[in-house]
């Protein structure tokens, strides 16, 4: 029996998980996505070509790794088919290497409309991407959602009709000014389009759970690709400013059918600074020219939405929390080259909340709203890291920065990103 290695984001997403996944997938047999929908994205640059992957596991870009979409994913068929077409256009044998769980839930046309109608009515906006992810998960847990296997069931048309009619009424309740709801939610049109989607994806549909366990029994290497990140977790994030699934280690298990004993290494991914998209608390956010500089130097704009990300210094208090929640065994630190452009670097080592200093993170909104970061200053000015091929080649200040993170968190930094390209990755044994 082999074990499945897992890659998980430690903060608010956009940490560069795709870069680590791309490296690990070079000798992986299977890469599987467990949670989220097309509100997430992994961006990988290969030979000058940038791939933005929203549903299909980015491990498929190795050219020999099977990409599996697990049951915990909510699937937008239109986006999926666009990704399939794009990969085929770049020469990837998707028909051979893509598998989709028959238990994954399907995003339908009313989900994005309901998503935006609900957001419109919130006095405190949560910053939804409007992709319909939340309403799709609501249907799942309300036990009325459609799963991929329902495309091929005898009662598919009846289920789809009932859902379309009830959700149209719900959208009008929350957004009475939406004059497009009837036009956009024509049942006959939806049925025609989605029945077609079902046939197009049918060759990829399988029992992912069984496939994964048989692969482990054969000793194959399985890699689980995290989406979003720890502080966006529906249970362990800064609720309600979170996503609608569990992008922590628990979601990996329920979103794939793997068991706790099947998990091997758990790699937590961070940037050498921090960022966040959307609303919600963010203790180390910099609302000044340094924050703006980090954003521009790190090209911090969302893969899915293009929204500018909020930027700040690295938060080791939150990182320790991510280690506890996920059982991290090692870290990946990306954008070391970006933060190294500053002469001095601040690192958050504690929170001061009304005069009480603590190293323990809490998702309580009142606590986070009052908490002030306690910083440790380190030297920057790392210089050009593009040609560094191993840890020993890094400037002393860069090595000190990595070792400080290791000392505080108590686990090793295994991967270090020194640039945007695939080759700009240092791996420490």
N, C-alpha and C positions, 0 to 999 in steps of 0.2 A: 504493500500500500504506500502510495506517495501522499504528500500533503499539498493543500492549495495555499499558495501565497496570496496575500491581499495588499492592495494599495489603497490607502485612505487619506482623504484631505483632513487636515487638522484644524483649520479655522473656518473661513466663510466661502470656501471654494476658490477656484482660479489659482491654485497653488502651483500648477504645472505638473499635475499627476500624469498627464499624457506623456511627458518626457521620460518619466520613470517607467511607465508601462511599456513604452516603446523599447526601452533597453531590456526589460525583463522578458518581453515577448520574443526576443531574438531566439531563445531556445525553449519557448513554451509551446505545448501542444494545443492548449485551449486557453482562450481569454474570455471571461464571462462578465457581463454587466448585470448587477443585482437589483438596482433601485433607480428611482427617478424617471424622467422622461426627456423630451427634447428641450427642456429648459436648461439642461446641462450641456457641456461641450468640452471635448479634449482637442486642443490644437497641437498638431505635430508638423514639423517642417522637415521634409526629406528631399535631399538633392534640389533644394530651392523651391520645391512645391509645398504649399501649406495646405494641410488637410484639417478641416474643422468637423470633428465627429460628434454627433449629437445622440445617436442611438446605437449604432453598430459599434461594438468594442473596438477601440483603436488598435488593439493587438493584432487585428487582422492585417494591418499594414506590413507585418513582417513578411507576408507572402506565403507563409506555410502554417500559420496559426489559425485554428478554427475559432471564429468569433461567435459566442453564444449570448443571446438576449434572454435573461432569466425571467422567472414568473413575477418578480417584484417590480419589474419595469412597467410603466404605462406607455403604450405604444401608439404613436401617431403614424398610421400607415402611409400617408402622403409623404411625410418627412423621410420615413424609412425607404420608400421606393426611390426618392431623390438621391439618397445616400448610395443606394445600390447602383443606380445609374452612373453616379459620379465615379465610384470605385471601378466599375467596369470600364468606364471611359479612360481610366488611367492604367488599364491592363490587369486589374485584380480579378482572380477567379472566384467571384462571390458565390456562384452557384455551388461550388465545391466546399467553400469554407464558412458559410453562414448558417447558423441554426437559431430558431426562435422557439421559445417555450410556448406550448399550447395553452398554458395557464396565465400568460401575460394579459393584462387588461388593455382594452382598446380605447384610445381617445376618439371621441365622435365630434361632429361639427358643433354641437351645442355646448360642449365643454369650454372652449375658449370664450364663447359669448357669455356663458354663466360666470366664468372667471372674472371677466371685466365688469359685469353687472354687479357682482358682489363687492368688488374693489371700489366701484363707484359709490356704493352706499356706506363704506366704512369711514367713520370720522378720523380714525388713525390708519393711514394706508400701510399695508405690509410690503408693498413693492413687488407684487406678483409680476411675472413675465407675461402673463396673459395667454399662456400656451394651453391652458385647460388642465394643468396637472392636478391642482387641488380638487376641482370638481370630479375628475376621473377617479381619484383615490376615495373621494366621498362616496361615489357610486359603488366602489369596491367594498367599502366597509359597511355600506347600507345594504349590501348584498343584492344590488340590482344591476351591477355593471356587466358589460359584455367582455368575454375573454376571447382570445384568438380562436380557441376551439369552437366557439359559438358561430363563427363564420360557416362552419360545415354541419351545423345541427339543423334538424328538420324544422325547428321553431324559430330560426334566426329572424325571419321577416316579422313575425309577430312580436318578438322581444324588441326588435329595433323600432317598430311602430309605437309600441307602448311607451318606450323611453323617450322617443322624439316628441311625442305629444305632451307628455308630462313635463319635460324639461323646457319646452317652448312656453308653457304656461308659467313656469317658475321664473324664466328670464323676464317675461313681461311683468311679473309681480315686482321684481327687483329693479327693473329698468323699463318703466312704462313708456318712455320716449323712444324706445328702440323700434323704429318702424321697419327695420330690415329683418327682424326675427322670423316672420312668416316666410319671407322670400328665401332667406338663407337656410331655413329649416324645412324645406319642402320634402316630405317623406319620400315621395317617389324618386326624387333626385338623389337623396342620401342613400336609399336602398340600392339604386343602380350603381352609384360610385363605390359604395363599400362592398357590395357583392363582387365587384371587379377587383377591388383591393384584395379581398380574401383569396381569390383565385391566383392572383399574382404572387402572393407570399406563401401559398400552399406548399411549394417544394421545400421551403426552409423550415416548416413547422415540425417539431418533434417533442419528445419527452426529455427536456433538458436535465431534469433531476437524475433520471436513470443514466443518461449519457455521461454526466459528470462522475457519478459513483463508479461506473464501469471503467472510466478513464483512470481514476485513482487506483482502482484494483489492478489495472495493467501497469501501474507505475509511471503513468504519464504526468507531465508537468502541467498543472492547472494554475492560472493566474486570475484573480478576481479584480476587476477594475472598479474602483470607487467612483461615484459621481457626487457632486456637491461636497459637503464636508461636515465635520463634527458639530460645529456651532450653528449649523442649519438643521440639525436633527430635530424631528418633530417632538421627541421626548427630552433630549439632552441639550438642545440648542436654546437660543435666547427667544423663547416662545413669547408672542406669536409671530415674531419676525424670522420665520424658519421655512423650510420646505415641507412637503406633505408626506415625506417618507423617512425612513431611518437609514441615513447614509453612514452610520457607524457600524461596528462589527456585528451587532444584532441583526441589522438589515441584510448583511451579507448572508447570514444563515437562512433567514426566512425568505430572502429573495432568490435563492438558488436551490435550496433543499440540502445544502451541505450541513454537516453537523459540527459541533464545537471541536470534536476530536479530529476532524478533517483539516483543520486550519494549521498552517505552518508559520512562516514569517508574516508579520503584519507591519508593513512599512508606512509610516506616517510622513506625509509630504507637506512641506512648508516653503514659503519664500523667505529670503534673508531679511525681509521686512514683512508687512502685513497689508491686506487690502480687503475691502468688502463692497459688494454691489447691493443697492437697494437700501431699504430703511432698517432701523434697529440700532441698538447700542453698540459702541465700538470704542473701547477705553483708550487705545493708543492712537486714535485718528489724529492726523495733523491737518488743521484747517488753516494752513499758512503756506508760504512759498516752498517750504521743504516738502510738504505733502504734494504740492503741484509738481515739484521736481521729480519726486519718486514716480509719480504717475507717468510723466513724459519719458523718463529714462527707462522705465519698465514696460512702456507701452500698455498701460493698464486700462484697457477698454474691453468690455465683455465679449466673449466668443459668440454668444447667442444673441445678445441684444445690441451690442455696440455701445452700451452705456459706459460713461467714465466711472472707474472704480474709486472709491474712497481709499486713501492710502495713509499709512502710519508706520511707526517703528515696530519691530518684532516684539510680541507679547509672550514671554516665557511662562507666565502664570496660566494663560489659556492653553498653552502647549502642554503643560504638565497635566491639565485636566483631560486633554485629548489622549494623552498616554494612558491615563487611568481608565477612561471609558472604553478604549479600544484594545488595551493590552499590547501596545506598540512594542515591537522588538528592535526596531532601528528607524532612523530618520533619513529623509532626503531633503536637502536644502538647495532650493533653486534661486536663481538671480543673485548669486554671490557677487557677480560682476557688477550688477546694478548698484547694490548698496555700497560696494567698494569705491564708488565714485565720490562718496562723501568723505571729508577729512576726519570727521568725528561721527560715531554711530552711537545712538542711544538704544538700549535694550531694556524692556520692562521686566523687572525682577520681583515686583510686589505691587499690591494695590493699597492705597491709603483711602479708607472710607470713614469719613468723619473722625479722623484722628487714630483710627485703628488700622494698623498695618498687617496685611495678611498675604500669604502666598497661595491661598486656596481660592479657586475660581467658583463663582456662583452664577447661574443664569437668571437670578432674580432681577427684574428690570429696575427696581428702585435701588438695589445695591449697585448695579452697573452704572446707573445714572449718576450716582454720587461718587463712585470710585475714581480716584486719580492715580495715574501711573507713577510708580517709583522707578526711576531709571538708573542704570549703570552705564557709564560712558566708556566706549572702547575706541581704539584707533581704527581709522579707515584708510583711504588713499591706497587701495590695493594695487592700482595700476592695471595694465591689460592682462587678463587671465586667459585669453583665447587659446594661447599655445601651451597652457599648463596641461600636462597629460597624467599627472599623478599628484597626490597630496603633497609630497615633498617639494614639488615645484612651485607651490603656492607661496606668495610673500608671507613673511612671518605674521603680519597683522591679520591676514586672512585665516591663517592656521589658528591663531589665538581666538578669533571670533568663533570658529567652528568648535574648538575645544571648550570654550565657555558655554556654548549651548549644550554640549555633551555633559559637562560637569553638572549643570543645573538640572537637566532632565533625567540623567542617569542611564541613558541608552546611547549607543554609538550612532554617528552620522555615517551612513554607508555610501550615499550618493550625493554628489555636489554638482549643481548646474552652474556652468561658467559662461553660458551664452545660449543663443536661441537654437542653434543647429543641433542635429542629432549627435554630432561628434563632440559637442561641448558638454561632456558628462564625465566627471571623475568618479571612479568606483574604488572604494577602499575595502580591502579584504579583511 
